[in-house]
Amino acid sequence: MTTWDVCVVGGGPAGSACALRLARLGHRVVLLERRPFPRPHVGEALSPGVRPLLDVLGLPHALGGSLPSRGTLVRWEDTATRLVPPDPRAVTVDRGWFDHALLAAARAAGVSVRQPARAGRPRRGPAGWEVPLRHDVLRARFLVDASGRHRISGGTATATGPRTLALHTAWPGGGPARIGTGPQAWCWGAPLPDGAFRAMAFVDPDLLRRHAFDVARLYHHLLDTTGLFADRPRVLDVAVCDATAYRDDDPVTEDHVKVGEAAFTLDPLTSSGVDSALHSAMAAAVTVHTVLSDGDRAAALAFYRDSRDRTASRHATWTAAHYDRHQRYRDQPFWRRRAAPPPAPPRPLTPADPHRPVRLADEAAVVPTPCPVGDLVTLRRALTHPSLPAPVAHVADTELAPLLDHLDRPRPIADLLHAWSAHLPAHQAEATARWLLSRGLLVTA
Ligand SMILES: Cc1cc2nc3c(=O)[nH]c(=O)nc-3n(C[C@H](O)[C@H](O)[C@H](O)COP(=O)(O)OP(=O)(O)OC[C@H]3O[C@@H](n4cnc5c(N)ncnc54)[C@H](O)[C@@H]3O)c2cc1C
């Protein structure tokens, strides 16, 4: 019986992208997807970051048939409605076809796709993983759980935001995308490529419990409170799904990794679920490749866990600050549960700074950090600081650590730039110093 290098459970964006990368890196990969494609899926608004990721994966065609953004009507901070101009990189897709295109690309890259094939709970056997199917058992050295919120491999998860439910439906007709607020919800709506319009209301679960007898009525009431959806028909077929942000407590081990929504979910306010799912798939692929190639396992596991944690907490901070900008209903429990002020911005650069001696900020450190280099994870010295979303090993193409070694004692910036001229051109040295100062990583001594 075949023992696969990797078994991926789930053919959403995370599963397909991870399987595709691993197949291209030379591994024998099988992917199980329980539903025939194309299948419907919420999460149609793709943030600007998705396009470059698809380019890296060699899949720009996956956005064929997408609908470019035409701007969004936003009523968030107060009662004024403003039109936020379109970002040319943001699009809306039919997730049925988008996910289908990604899975087809994985198959074309050599992944053995079993579909429809529902995986049972995977178990560790004497020679690796055993994944039960209806009439078969698959064996694999490594398991990638890409089953979305189902998290087929189990384990515990911690909420990173308040429990949230989404009420949603779609109707024929277009109209501009919009985001609005009410006392008990925020609502989002956008036209879809097939000519339909989907609108969602995000609420606390206790509100739904109190109105469980008439979900459609509650849904329309919530849209009404925003004052932005007056042109809609009264559709009665309203679906409910979980939209709580959480992170899995154990996303990676030496033979198992969770990717995409199996590893963590974001508040839908970020509109970055697919973006993050693709990012985590690519991080997982270098992690699995490092482990299967007998590379630095500890570095690989730490890299994956750290990059997942950083993404989840960066989004949680951004989301809370965005809820905090809302004024009108800020004293209502729905808004109080979600809002938190943003962290203080770093101290700005002042004109006098370049003439004073500088040193590294107290909380800054240069530490060995797992980084992807090519297709493998290895340790590199990188700069860490609470204000940095991730450790920084390189500025442009130059390693940062040797530059920071010159700060073994406080030095005037002019001296520092002179020392750095051995490593990089003057304009880059200046830009690096400016960046370090503006982020509060270099401070006057
Ligand atoms: C209400 C709501 C609105 C959202 N809006 C947006 C948005 O506007 N933009 C955005 O980018 N993101 C959005 N998201 C998030 C986005 O949908 C997800 O982040 C994205 O789908 C995650 O991809 P994934 O591959 O991890 O999981 P999924 O896309 O959920 O794929 C998981 C796959 O695993 C399969 N599967 C599950 N169990 C098994 C099994 N036992 N055997 C075989 N196959 C299995 C499923 O059939 C599915 O195809 C939203 C989420 C919610 C809840």
The ligand as a Gaussian input file, in Angstrom:
#p B3LYP/6-31G(d) Opt

LIG

0 1
 C      -19.092000      35.131000       7.491000
 C      -17.728000      35.122000       6.901000
 C      -17.351000      36.060000       5.960000
 C      -16.078000      36.018000       5.400000
 N      -15.729000      36.970000       4.486000
 C      -14.499000      36.955000       3.949000
 C      -14.134000      37.895000       2.955000
 O      -14.927000      38.736000       2.555000
 N      -12.873000      37.825000       2.429000
 C      -11.985000      36.869000       2.828000
 O      -10.845000      36.849000       2.340000
 N      -12.311000      35.945000       3.749000
 C      -13.542000      35.964000       4.307000
 N      -13.893000      35.008000       5.213000
 C      -12.928000      33.973000       5.570000
 C      -12.655000      32.980000       4.426000
 O      -13.848000      32.441000       3.959000
 C      -11.754000      31.882000       4.948000
 O      -10.663000      32.481000       5.582000
 C      -11.198000      30.962000       3.876000
 O      -12.227000      30.281000       3.225000
 C      -10.274000      29.967000       4.543000
 O       -9.816000      29.030000       3.625000
 P       -9.428000      27.544000       4.103000
 O       -8.876000      26.867000       2.925000
 O       -8.655000      27.587000       5.356000
 O      -10.835000      26.882000       4.533000
 P      -12.121000      26.591000       3.646000
 O      -12.210000      27.527000       2.519000
 O      -13.259000      26.538000       4.593000
 O      -11.850000      25.138000       3.037000
 C      -11.899000      23.976000       3.844000
 C      -12.243000      22.808000       2.913000
 O      -12.099000      21.603000       3.668000
 C      -13.119000      20.711000       3.262000
 N      -13.301000      19.726000       4.344000
 C      -13.728000      19.952000       5.606000
 N      -13.765000      18.815000       6.299000
 C      -13.343000      17.824000       5.436000
 C      -13.167000      16.423000       5.572000
 N      -13.450000      15.783000       6.718000
 N      -12.705000      15.710000       4.512000
 C      -12.413000      16.334000       3.331000
 N      -12.589000      17.677000       3.151000
 C      -13.033000      18.408000       4.209000
 C      -14.321000      21.628000       3.052000
 O      -15.300000      21.025000       2.207000
 C      -13.669000      22.854000       2.418000
 O      -13.693000      22.807000       1.000000
 C      -15.161000      35.029000       5.792000
 C      -15.529000      34.067000       6.744000
 C      -16.797000      34.116000       7.302000
 C      -17.183000      33.077000       8.328000

